[in-house]
Amino acid sequence: MSSIPFRTPIPIEALQSEGHLLEIRDRSTYTKILMRERKGEELSGELGVKYGESKLRTDGTLVCGSRPGEWTLYNPSAEANSLLQTLETYGERAAMTNLTHGRALMSVEGDLARSLLEKICNIDFSDAMVPDGASFSASVGAVSCDLIRADSDQLLFLLSCERSFGLYLFKVLADAGKEFGCVVPPELGLH
């Protein structure tokens, strides 16, 4: 594994609206592991996560069924090797790829999160269409993203995209957040 320290493409940790009804946060330092089952294997039962679902493990890792036979694991720790060690039990039945350096990750949180995302994405983010635990892909601000609804004490959506689009996507979220009271510093301006 790489010993190169991770550097986020996003120059600011978080933006908030007044009253904290909306928060846009950089979470790119999370460990991100892609797990693909090998042909003939069926791991969704063992993982307890099917395509389109997600589940929080007791170690803080969010396991997302990102595509059929494929899961993305997100952990707040920046120590990828620790997470990979917990996956060794799958041995030759799955291929693991550390995506930490290649993907940006951010969250949109709070009561206004749904409204912000619906402004820049053509998905219906209602509870009926995107319940807590949903995992799906969509274009957000013209950037291809994996999205996960992972509520804790408030409405929370995680967005993951290619690292090269991370800063742009954060700027798009920040620009859309202006309508909801986010104060955006000049270096994050789109225009």
PAZAPA-4460 file (N, C-alpha, C; in steps of 0.05 Angstrom, whole numbers, plus 32768, in hexadecimal, padded with zeros to 4 digits):
% residues 191
    n_x    n_y    n_z   ca_x   ca_y   ca_z    c_x    c_y    c_z   seq   type   mol
   8010   7FE8   8000   8000   8000   8000   8011   8019   8000     1      M     A
   8007   802E   7FF6   8015   8047   7FF4   8019   8054   800F     2      S     A
   8030   805F   8013   8035   806E   802B   8034   808D   8026     3      S     A
   802C   8094   800E   8029   80B0   8008   8010   80BB   8016     4      I     A
   8014   80D1   8025   7FFC   80DC   8033   7FE8   80E7   8020     5      P     A
   7FCE   80E3   8027   7FB9   80EC   8016   7FB6   810A   8018     6      F     A
   7FB2   8117   8001   7FAD   8134   7FFF   7F93   8138   7FF1     7      R     A
   7F80   8144   7FFF   7F66   8148   7FF4   7F67   815D   7FDE     8      T     A
   7F56   815A   7FCA   7F55   816E   7FB4   7F45   8187   7FBC     9      P     A
   7F38   8186   7FD3   7F26   819C   7FDC   7F34   81AD   7FF1    10      I     A
   7F36   81C7   7FED   7F45   81D8   7FFF   7F38   81E1   8019    11      P     A
   7F1F   81D9   801D   7F10   81E1   8035   7F02   81C9   8041    12      I     A
   7F01   81C8   805B   7EF5   81B0   8068   7ED6   81B0   8067    13      E     A
   7ECA   81C7   806B   7EAD   81C7   806C   7EA1   81E3   8067    14      A     A
   7E89   81E3   805D   7E79   81FB   805A   7E5F   81F6   8068    15      L     A
   7E54   820A   8076   7E3B   8207   8084   7E29   821F   807F    16      Q     A
   7E0F   8219   8080   7DFB   822F   807E   7DF6   8239   809B    17      S     A
   7DE9   8250   809C   7DE1   825A   80B7   7DCD   8246   80C2    18      E     A
   7DCE   8241   80DC   7DBC   822E   80E9   7DC4   8211   80E4    19      G     A
   7DD9   820C   80D5   7DE4   81F1   80CF   7DCF   81DF   80C2    20      H     A
   7DBD   81EB   80B2   7DAA   81DB   80A3   7DB6   81CD   808B    21      L     A
   7DCE   81D6   8084   7DDC   81CA   806D   7DFA   81CB   8073    22      L     A
   7E08   81B5   806E   7E25   81B4   8071   7E30   81A4   8059    23      E     A
   7E45   81AF   804D   7E53   81A1   8037   7E6F   819C   8042    24      I     A
   7E77   8183   8043   7E90   817C   8051   7EA1   816A   803F    25      R     A
   7EBB   8170   803F   7ECF   815F   8032   7ED5   8147   8043    26      D     A
   7ED2   812F   8038   7ED8   8116   8046   7EEB   8105   8036    27      R     A
   7EFB   8113   8025   7F0C   8105   8013   7F22   80F4   8021    28      S     A
   7F29   80FB   8039   7F3E   80EC   8047   7F34   80D1   8050    29      T     A
   7F1B   80CB   804E   7F11   80B0   8055   7F1F   809B   8044    30      Y     A
   7F23   8083   8050   7F2D   806D   8041   7F16   8063   802F    31      T     A
   7F1D   805D   8015   7F09   8054   8002   7F14   803A   7FF5    32      K     A
   7F06   8024   7FF9   7F0F   800A   7FEE   7EF9   7FFF   7FDB    33      I     A
   7F01   7FF7   7FC3   7EEE   7FEA   7FB1   7EF2   7FCC   7FB3    34      L     A
   7EDC   7FBE   7FB7   7EDD   7FA1   7FB9   7ECB   7F95   7FA4    35      M     A
   7ED7   7F83   7F93   7EC8   7F76   7F7D   7EC9   7F58   7F81    36      R     A
   7EB2   7F4C   7F81   7EB2   7F2F   7F84   7EBC   7F22   7F6A    37      E     A
   7ECA   7F0C   7F6D   7ED4   7EFE   7F55   7EBD   7EEE   7F49    38      R     A
   7EC0   7EE7   7F2F   7EAC   7ED8   7F21   7EA5   7EBF   7F30    39      K     A
   7E8B   7EBA   7F32   7E81   7EA2   7F40   7E7D   7EA5   7F5E    40      G     A
   7E86   7EBB   7F69   7E82   7EC1   7F85   7E69   7ED0   7F8A    41      E     A
   7E5E   7ECE   7FA2   7E46   7EDD   7FAA   7E4A   7EE7   7FC6    42      E     A
   7E54   7F00   7FC8   7E5C   7F0B   7FE2   7E47   7F1D   7FEF    43      L     A
   7E32   7F25   7FE1   7E1F   7F38   7FEC   7E12   7F2D   8006    44      S     A
   7E0D   7F13   8008   7E01   7F08   8020   7E14   7F0A   8037    45      G     A
   7E2E   7F04   8033   7E42   7F06   8048   7E46   7F22   8051    46      E     A
   7E46   7F35   803E   7E4A   7F51   8045   7E30   7F5D   8051    47      L     A
   7E19   7F51   804B   7E00   7F5C   8054   7DF8   7F75   8046    48      G     A
   7E03   7F79   802D   7DFE   7F91   801E   7DFA   7F89   8000    49      V     A
   7DE2   7F8F   7FF6   7DDD   7F8A   7FD9   7DE2   7FA3   7FC9    50      K     A
   7DE2   7FA0   7FAF   7DE4   7FB7   7F9D   7DCF   7FCB   7FA3    51      Y     A
   7DD6   7FE5   7FA6   7DC3   7FFA   7FAC   7DBF   7FFF   7FC9    52      G     A
   7DCC   7FF0   7FDB   7DC9   7FF3   7FF8   7DE4   7FFB   8004    53      E     A
   7DE3   8003   801D   7DFB   8007   802D   7DF6   7FFF   804A    54      S     A
   7E0B   7FFA   8058   7E09   7FF2   8075   7E22   7FFC   8083    55      K     A
   7E1E   8006   809B   7E34   800F   80AC   7E3D   7FF8   80BD    56      L     A
   7E57   7FF1   80BB   7E62   7FDC   80CC   7E69   7FE7   80E7    57      R     A
   7E6D   7FD6   80FB   7E74   7FDF   8116   7E8E   7FED   8117    58      T     A
   7EA0   7FE9   8104   7EBA   7FF6   8105   7EBA   8012   80F7    59      D     A
   7EA1   801B   80F0   7E9E   8035   80E3   7EA0   8035   80C5    60      G     A
   7EA4   801E   80B9   7EA6   801C   809C   7E8A   801A   8090    61      T     A
   7E85   802B   807C   7E6C   802B   806D   7E71   8019   8054    62      L     A
   7E62   8003   8052   7E64   7FF1   803C   7E4D   7FF7   8029    63      V     A
   7E53   7FFE   8010   7E3F   8006   7FFC   7E3F   7FF3   7FE4    64      C     A
   7E27   7FE9   7FDE   7E24   7FD9   7FC6   7E23   7FEB   7FAE    65      G     A
   7E3A   7FF2   7FA3   7E3C   8006   7F8E   7E34   7FFC   7F73    66      S     A
   7E38   7FE3   7F6D   7E30   7FD7   7F54   7E2D   7FB9   7F59    67      R     A
   7E20   7FAA   7F47   7E1D   7F8E   7F4C   7E38   7F80   7F4F    68      P     A
   7E3C   7F72   7F65   7E55   7F64   7F6A   7E6C   7F77   7F72    69      G     A
   7E66   7F8F   7F79   7E7A   7FA3   7F7F   7E71   7FB4   7F97    70      E     A
   7E84   7FB9   7FAA   7E7E   7FC9   7FC1   7E94   7FDD   7FC5    71      W     A
   7E8D   7FF5   7FCE   7EA1   8009   7FD6   7E9E   800C   7FF4    72      T     A
   7EB5   800B   8002   7EB6   800E   801F   7EC3   8028   8026    73      L     A
   7EB6   8037   8037   7EC0   8051   8040   7EC4   8050   805E    74      Y     A
   7EDB   8059   8067   7EE1   805A   8084   7EEE   8075   808A    75      N     A
   7EE5   8082   80A0   7EF0   809C   80A7   7F0E   809C   80AD    76      P     A
   7F19   8085   80B3   7F35   8082   80B8   7F45   8087   809D    77      S     A
   7F5C   8093   80A0   7F6D   8096   8088   7F80   807F   8085    78      A     A
   7F7C   806A   8094   7F8E   8053   8094   7F82   803C   8084    79      E     A
   7F88   803C   806A   7F7D   8028   8058   7F85   800C   805F    80      A     A
   7F9E   8008   8068   7FA7   7FED   806D   7F97   7FDF   8083    81      N     A
   7F8E   7FEE   8097   7F7D   7FE3   80AC   7F63   7FD8   80A0    82      S     A
   7F56   7FE7   808F   7F3D   7FDE   8083   7F42   7FC6   8071    83      L     A
   7F57   7FC7   8061   7F5E   7FB0   8050   7F62   7F97   8060    84      L     A
   7F6E   7F99   8077   7F73   7F81   8088   7F58   7F75   8091    85      Q     A
   7F44   7F85   8095   7F2A   7F7A   809E   7F1C   7F6B   8087    86      T     A
   7F26   7F70   806E   7F1A   7F63   8056   7F29   7F4A   804D    87      L     A
   7F3F   7F44   805B   7F4F   7F2D   8053   7F3F   7F12   8054    88      E     A
   7F2A   7F11   8063   7F1A   7EF9   8065   7F0E   7EF1   804A    89      T     A
   7F0B   7F04   8038   7F00   7EFE   801E   7F14   7EF3   800B    90      Y     A
   7F2E   7EF5   8012   7F44   7EE8   8003   7F42   7EEB   7FE6    91      G     A
   7F43   7ED4   7FD8   7F42   7ED3   7FBB   7F26   7ED6   7FAF    92      E     A
   7F12   7ED8   7FC1   7EF7   7EDA   7FB7   7EEF   7EF6   7FAD    93      R     A
   7F00   7F0A   7FB4   7EFB   7F25   7FAD   7F15   7F34   7FA7    94      A     A
   7F13   7F47   7F95   7F2A   7F59   7F8F   7F26   7F73   7F9D    95      A     A
   7F3B   7F7D   7FAA   7F3A   7F96   7FB9   7F4B   7FAB   7FAB    96      M     A
   7F41   7FC3   7FA9   7F50   7FDA   7F9E   7F4D   7FF2   7FB0    97      T     A
   7F64   7FFD   7FB8   7F64   8015   7FC9   7F5F   802D   7FB7    98      N     A
   7F48   803A   7FBB   7F41   8051   7FAB   7F45   806C   7FB9    99      L     A
   7F51   806B   7FD1   7F53   8082   7FE2   7F5F   809A   7FD4   100      T     A
   7F75   8096   7FC5   7F83   80AC   7FB8   7F75   80B5   7F9E   101      H     A
   7F64   80A4   7F93   7F58   80A9   7F79   7F3B   80B4   7F7A   102      G     A
   7F2F   80B6   7F92   7F14   80BF   7F94   7F11   80D6   7FA8   103      R     A
   7F00   80E9   7FA2   7EF9   80FE   7FB5   7EDF   80F5   7FC2   104      A     A
   7EDA   80FE   7FDB   7EC2   80F7   7FE9   7EB9   810F   7FF9   105      L     A
   7E9F   8115   7FF7   7E95   812C   8006   7E79   8125   800F   106      M     A
   7E6F   8135   8023   7E54   8130   802D   7E44   8149   802B   107      S     A
   7E2A   8145   8028   7E16   815B   8029   7E03   8152   803F   108      V     A
   7E02   8163   8054   7DF3   815C   806D   7DE0   8171   8075   109      E     A
   7DCB   8168   8084   7DB9   817B   8090   7D9D   817B   8083   110      G     A
   7D8B   818A   808E   7D70   818B   8085   7D6D   8194   8068   111      D     A
   7D80   81A4   805E   7D7E   81AE   8043   7D8F   819E   802F   112      L     A
   7D9B   8188   8037   7DAC   8178   8026   7D9C   816E   800D   113      A     A
   7D85   8164   8012   7D74   815A   7FFC   7D6E   8170   7FE7   114      R     A
   7D67   8188   7FF1   7D61   819E   7FDF   7D79   81A7   7FCF   115      S     A
   7D90   81A7   7FDB   7DA8   81AF   7FCD   7DAE   819B   7FB6   116      L     A
   7DAD   8181   7FBD   7DB3   816D   7FA9   7D9F   816C   7F92   117      L     A
   7D86   8170   7F98   7D71   8171   7F83   7D75   8189   7F70   118      E     A
   7D83   819D   7F79   7D88   81B4   7F69   7D9C   81AE   7F53   119      K     A
   7DAF   819C   7F58   7DC5   8196   7F45   7DC6   8179   7F3B   120      I     A
   7DB1   816A   7F42   7DB0   814E   7F3A   7D93   8147   7F33   121      C     A
   7D8F   8137   7F1F   7D73   8131   7F16   7D67   8119   7F24   122      N     A
   7D70   8113   7F3C   7D65   80FD   7F4C   7D50   8108   7F60   123      I     A
   7D3B   80F9   7F65   7D28   8100   7F7A   7D34   80F5   7F94   124      D     A
   7D3C   8106   7FA6   7D49   80FF   7FBF   7D35   80FB   7FD6   125      F     A
   7D1C   80F7   7FD0   7D08   80F3   7FE5   7D0E   80D8   7FF4   126      S     A
   7D03   80D5   800C   7D07   80BC   801B   7CFE   80A4   800C   127      D     A
   7CE8   80A7   7FFD   7CDD   8090   7FEF   7CF0   8087   7FD9   128      A     A
   7CFE   8099   7FCC   7D0F   8092   7FB5   7D2C   808C   7FBE   129      M     A
   7D36   809B   7FD2   7D51   8098   7FDC   7D50   8095   7FFB   130      V     A
   7D49   807D   8004   7D48   8079   8021   7D64   8078   802E   131      P     A
   7D65   807B   8048   7D7E   8079   8056   7D8A   805E   804F   132      D     A
   7DA4   805E   8048   7DB2   8045   8040   7DB4   8041   8022   133      G     A
   7DA6   8051   8012   7DA7   804E   7FF5   7DC3   8055   7FEA   134      A     A
   7DCB   8046   7FD6   7DE5   804A   7FC9   7DDF   8049   7FAB   135      S     A
   7DE8   805E   7F9C   7DE1   8060   7F80   7DF5   8073   7F72   136      F     A
   7DF4   8074   7F58   7E05   8085   7F48   7DF3   8099   7F39   137      S     A
   7DFE   80B2   7F36   7DEF   80C7   7F28   7E03   80DD   7F20   138      A     A
   7DFA   80EE   7F0E   7E09   8105   7F06   7E01   811C   7F19   139      S     A
   7E14   8127   7F27   7E0F   813E   7F39   7E20   8155   7F2E   140      V     A
   7E12   816A   7F25   7E21   8181   7F19   7E32   8178   7F02   141      G     A
   7E28   8165   7EF2   7E35   815A   7EDB   7E4E   814A   7EE1   142      A     A
   7E50   8141   7EFA   7E67   812F   7F03   7E5B   8114   7F0A   143      V     A
   7E66   80FF   7EFF   7E5D   80E4   7F06   7E65   80DD   7F22   144      S     A
   7E51   80D6   7F33   7E56   80D2   7F50   7E49   80B8   7F59   145      C     A
   7E55   80AC   7F6E   7E47   8098   7F7E   7E3C   80A7   7F96   146      D     A
   7E23   80A2   7F9C   7E16   80B0   7FB3   7E0C   809B   7FC7   147      L     A
   7E0D   80A1   7FE0   7E03   8090   7FF5   7DF4   80A2   8009   148      I     A
   7DDC   8099   8010   7DCE   80A7   8025   7DD5   8098   803F   149      R     A
   7DE2   80A6   8051   7DED   809A   806A   7DE6   80AB   8082   150      A     A
   7DCC   80AE   8088   7DC3   80BF   809E   7DD0   80B6   80B8   151      D     A
   7DD6   80C9   80C8   7DDE   80C4   80E4   7DCA   80D2   80F6   152      S     A
   7DD1   80E8   8101   7DBE   80F8   8110   7DAF   810C   80FF   153      D     A
   7DB7   810D   80E5   7DAA   811F   80D2   7DAC   8113   80B6   154      Q     A
   7D9E   811F   80A3   7D9F   8116   8087   7DBB   811A   807D   155      L     A
   7DC6   8105   8070   7DE2   8106   8067   7DE5   80F6   804D   156      L     A
   7DF1   8103   8039   7DF7   80F6   8020   7E15   80F8   801C   157      F     A
   7E22   80E1   8015   7E3E   80E1   800D   7E3F   80E0   7FEF   158      L     A
   7E52   80EF   7FE3   7E56   80F0   7FC6   7E74   80EA   7FC1   159      L     A
   7E78   80D6   7FB0   7E94   80CF   7FA9   7E97   80D2   7F8B   160      S     A
   7EAD   80DD   7F83   7EB3   80E1   7F66   7ED1   80DE   7F62   161      C     A
   7ED9   80DD   7F49   7EF5   80DC   7F42   7F03   80F4   7F4E   162      E     A
   7F1B   80F0   7F59   7F2A   8105   7F66   7F2C   811F   7F55   163      R     A
   7F31   811B   7F3B   7F35   8132   7F2A   7F1D   8144   7F27   164      S     A
   7F05   813A   7F2E   7EED   814A   7F2E   7EE5   8154   7F4A   165      F     A
   7EF4   814C   7F5F   7EEC   8152   7F7A   7EE9   816F   7F80   166      G     A
   7EFD   817F   7F79   7EFB   819C   7F7F   7EE4   81A9   7F6F   167      L     A
   7EE1   81A2   7F56   7ECB   81AC   7F46   7EB0   81A5   7F53   168      Y     A
   7EAC   818C   7F5A   7E93   8184   7F66   7E8E   8193   7F80   169      L     A
   7EA2   8196   7F91   7E9F   81A5   7FAA   7E97   81C2   7FA4   170      F     A
   7EA2   81CE   7F8F   7E9B   81E9   7F87   7E7E   81EA   7F7E   171      K     A
   7E75   81D6   7F6F   7E59   81D5   7F66   7E46   81D3   7F7E   172      V     A
   7E4D   81C2   7F91   7E3D   81BF   7FA9   7E3C   81DA   7FB9   173      L     A
   7E53   81E6   7FBB   7E55   8200   7FCA   7E44   8215   7FBC   174      A     A
   7E46   8217   7FA1   7E37   822A   7F92   7E19   8226   7F96   175      D     A
   7E10   820D   7F94   7DF4   8207   7F99   7DEC   820D   7FB6   176      A     A
   7DFE   820A   7FC8   7DF9   8210   7FE4   7DF5   822D   7FEB   177      G     A
   7DFD   823F   7FDA   7DF9   825C   7FDE   7DDC   8262   7FE2   178      K     A
   7DCB   8256   7FD2   7DAE   825A   7FD4   7DA3   8252   7FF0   179      E     A
   7DB1   8240   7FFE   7DA8   8236   8017   7DB8   8242   802F   180      F     A
   7DC7   8258   8029   7DD4   8266   803F   7DF1   825F   8043   181      G     A
   7DFE   8250   8032   7E1A   824A   8035   7E2B   8262   802C   182      C     A
   7E3E   826A   803C   7E50   8280   8034   7E68   8272   8027   183      V     A
   7E6D   8279   800E   7E82   826B   7FFF   7E9A   827E   7FFB   184      V     A
   7EB2   8275   8004   7EC9   8286   8000   7ED0   8289   7FE3   185      P     A
   7EDD   829F   7FDB   7EE2   82A5   7FBF   7EF2   828F   7FB1   186      P     A
   7F03   8280   7FBE   7F13   826C   7FB1   7F02   8253   7FA9   187      E     A
   7EE9   8252   7FB3   7ED7   823C   7FAB   7EC2   8246   7F97   188      L     A
   7EC5   825E   7F8D   7EB1   8268   7F79   7EB3   825A   7F5F   189      G     A
   7E9C   8255   7F53   7E9B   8248   7F38   7E9F   825D   7F22   190      L     A
   7E98   8275   7F28   7E98   828A   7F13   7EAC   829F   7F18   191      H     A
***
